Amino acid sequence: LPSIIKSNLTSPLAKELARLLGPDSVVLSGPADKVAYSYDAAGVRALPELVVLPADTTDTAAVVRWAARRGLPVVARGAGTNLSGGTVPVAGGVVVELSRLDRIIAVDTRSRRATVGPGLTNLALQNHLAPLRYNFAPDPASQKVSTIGGNVGENAGGPHCLKYGVTVDHILGLTAVLSDGQIVQLGHGDGLEPGLNAVSAMSGSEGTLALFTEVVVRLETAPPAVQTLLVLYDQLEDAGRSVSEIIARRILPATLELMDRTTLQSIEESLQLGYPTDVEGALLIEVDGLAPGLSRQVALIEQICLTNGARSVAAAKDERERGRLWQGRRAAFGALARRSPIYSVQDATVPRNKLVEMMRIVQEVCAGHDLPVAIVAHAGDGNLHPIILYGEATPERLAVVHDANQEILRRAADMGGTISGEHGVGLEKLEFLSLAVDRPTLGLMHRVKNAFDPDERLNPGKAIPAIPVLAPAPADVTAQTGMTPLAAKVAAAAAAGDYLLPGAAGTRSAWSQGPRVESAILRLAASPERIELDTENLTVTVSASTSSERLREALAVDGFWLPPLDHGWHGSVGGDVATNQFAPTAATLGPIARWLLGARLVTGDGLEVRLGGQTMKNVAGYNLLHLLAGSFGRLGAITELTLRLWPRPEADLTLGCRLDEWLAAGGSKTDALGPWEELVGLTRPAALAAISQRDGDAQVLLRLAGLDEDVAWAAEQWHQATPLRALSATQQAERWGRWSEPLVEAAKGGCLERLQARPARSVQLLSYLAQGSGAWATCLISESAWRGVDADGDQGAQAEGLTVLDYRRGKGAGMGHGPLDERLRVAFDPHRVFAGPGGAAR
Amino acid sequence: MKMPLPEQVRVEALAELAKCNKCGFCLTNCPTYNVTGVEWEVARGRLALARAALDGELQAADLPDAIWSCILCRNCLPHCPPGVKMDRVMVAVRAALGEQLGVSPLRRAIIRGLLPRRGRLAAAATVGSLGQGLGLDRLLALWPDRRLRTAQRYAPRLTSPASVRRRIRAEGLYEGGQDAEVAVLLGCATEMGLPRVTLALGYLLRELGITATLLDAACCGLPAYGSGDLDGARLAARGVLHAVGGMPRLKALITPCVSCASYLEEYPQLFAGQPEAEAERAAALAELIKPASVFLAGAGLVEMLGRSEGGSLGRHTFHDPCHLAHYVGGKEQVREVLRALPGGEYVEMPGADSCCGAGGSFVITHPGHSDAVLERKVASIAATGAEVVTTACPGCLLQLKRGVQDLPGVRAQHLLEVAWDALSAGRKP
């Protein structure tokens, strides 16, 4: 590439920068260069002073360091497909174009991760993974062009988020360049490693906290069977009712995409794919899963749609037809541009059961302002895109559009939704952010920004409005009016210089950093246990002190499932989140962070903040929510949590065998999964784990959860190929119930070892575990294991390739491991109320 | 200062420009963006620059090479939801730039003085052929300008058109005269450098019982048009209009060059606003033009190939010229021919319809781009494991011939040649 395009150094600044960079990086500074990098897909324009296309991480860091010295703003940019003006250099400065860092650096299917350059397009990654039968779950409609770096920066969504979550749920690590040019490695593990999950806070930070030069993504096994349906409706309400009933009938499709009449007509005018043009709306439904049960699910969906007034249901006959259906949906915005190239697109998100109501509101508001509008919606997750086709950008017209947008976003926020589900706040939604994010929370976000970029040079004027940083409440103010008792207590502790450890029952306080002083435990159990189930939105909101066991039982009664709660530990949900509780499903269905949608928290200076919300997608402001998972009480006292749910599976079966039988049958000296990787992909187990009690009776357990015929078929496959045999219900309960034994032991006074082995599925790790005497637990396809050890026992594994991280009493299990932990902690807890006396890894 | 453009062209260009919503879907399908990664190397960026120039935000002299590095392949168009006809805008801007900054005298001399004039073209080819015979062309490769080196490697072995015509007469091909229903426009590259294609087309027509006539015309006008020289394009086009003027029974005008075919389809637009009689003739001619491969596919070639046996073509693949895939159309018909070739196994290459980097004079004006684009195409060809890659455009063919030099055992040929070879092989005992 570099030999074709040469640097264009027309200014002294450009020449100065070019001298600092390697020969393969390109610096552009001509008038045309500035014009070409003055926009993104949102339509706002501003000229940068310089454009740099760095060739590698080193040069990217050099650019940022130089810009810091020169006091120049830095704007990271990928393919420039941002829909909220996020990559427009409104403050001038340097555009750092990362699209050339588009390599697939490594693909490790064994550890289920890939390391890629930020400039790689989402689709290029998918195409690379497809033959390996893996995918990267986020699939924004712009996937053909939008880059992985951009996906992370915006915490992008896409149709498949309904079932698989958004980008943050699929990013394991980042190589980040901080505002001073420092290069840091974040994460790169399996998402279960100790320390704050700084990667999650970077996701959705819109280039305002750091630049990324490498991204480690999590790979998902590709669904073995997929069916795509196009359902036509004469009434939008019928489509909405169909969606509600599909969810109510315990079906979780991979996508539920809704398009209105104008959209369908535009797609057809633009691409002639055979989309209908005479209906009010159409649902594009995709169901994926195992082959045996798929047709029953499809038939059920078809029946639900027809009884709810669908005009017709058509299934894609082959991959080509499926591709055509999706091509139309993905081209929707562009196709509407054919009608009116000048348009405004929003991405308000509401709880999914309120989607049709919201669509009607959009139509009313737009009609009231005399604005033509088309709507495309991710009906499954309540995310809708009103596309206002306003024709010409006159000041009068723009003012009307602005009013309409404001009204739409306000109404969405009033409904418990958010102002941006996946496009980011960028420039265009800055003024609306306060509709969805309250002042204390915004204040916390500013502190985080300040901790990373005190001079506001990284993408200035984006993501969060430039209001003064909310100064920490002074420590000598004991309580302020309007504070809840809990906040007042925290403020009082701050004033007195006391240390607090949030906890409900205090069962996991053994891993706290400070000494276990009973008086320091901030008893959250004082707040009443509360479970609010929203069956239509598939969410549950609980007080943090709610017992996870009771929540699990309550959900089961109503037919729902929250897999990360199936861990057998007797503590609170808040504790599960705070300690990032290791559950058997962690490696397959994700750790608890992936199920987290919202939380309330009291910070170390008594701020009561609301992180996230009730919607599946939420990119309004920074994503600080996932930091709570594994925070060990150091960021604040969690008081309330909102989690997403899955319908309870029809069938739930566990197979088991002795570990030595398993390894012998597998026959591999290194890979604990033996020859059965493909079988995992085909049967998609809910858990594949190994556990042992103190007596060394190590077992492999495989949990299959899903449709009756799927589970029966999958069990048969495993039965034939491996020594695994179905366990009785009693055995199942008893085996999984022992999962948390190492933790229990450790809590009783022993210590806990957390082991890491790379690559994942290490036989070496298993033999190391089996040699010891303590109880242990590990997910076979992850790289993590937990083992209980005696307090004065051996100091961990010396075996080659294993990393041991001590969860010893007083050592501080949760914090100080990541390079950004301290910066983040200070933003939450300026007075060290939750940091504990001494002992902190500073 | 705003760019000087005839008002009508300006209005059209602006209307086309206004359709771009900057979604960026063009990014992955642009051959030049794929190899450079710079925003002004793709439709969205080029359009932004064009707009800035038309609005007066940028001066003509500020425009980077971007306006000229567009290959006009239209590969962005099928992926462009608002359907921006990128190529029209580029030509309009090039025309304006030509007005404002002037066209290089050499370029002007070639596109106006040489290409449209058969006599001069023939003379040039004869001289060139002698030069190549003496190895003088290799001197060009010693010149320290990459463009000349690339040109030398790209250029075909030139043939004197007179000798080709002698051969045609001797074989009794193209003897339809002025009353023929089918006329053949060879196009400059075929005429000067690919005599085997000229002969193959003649044999195939004769075999199918179609009497045709070779037109006494040279350039279709595309090189001038691509350079933004609309007057030059009309000058050349008039030569074609004149050549078919005396053929009252003409039903089809065919050409072994899909680029010529695609450009003849543009004649109505080129002559809009010209004297009415001429505009009408241009419009009528545009209705008759077809690429030879597509025409023959519908004239019995597929069936004839299907009936024949033998041949030892082996595994083969096809490169869709941009002018076929994204302009005139006919990919499917061509594939019917490909699948019917006896003794062959047709394999579709990945990205068959993405540009090879030839683009007429692009290969000479932008050798760096062209090489990088070609490299990707060669990788696609290699991925198929084919021994033969065929195509339907002389420009692409020359580029592919250059490209497959790096692939041992792989050769590039025009589809018409391969079709004729297969037929004639099948008839041998």
Interface residues (C-beta under 8 A of the other chain):
Chain A: L1 S3 I4 I5 N8 V26 L28 G30 P31 A32 D33 V35 A36 Y37 S38 Y39 D40 A41 A42 G43 L53 A79 G80 T81 E97 S99 R100 D102 G119 T121 L123 A124 S142 K144 V145 S146 S270 L271 A331 F333 G334 A335 A337 R338 P341 I342 Y343
Chain B: A18 K19 C20 N21 K22 C23 G24 F25 L27 T28 V35 T36 G37 V38 E39 W40 E41 R44 G45 A48 L49 A52 E57 L58 Q59 D62 L63 P64 A66 H79 C80 P81 P82 G83 G368 H369 A372
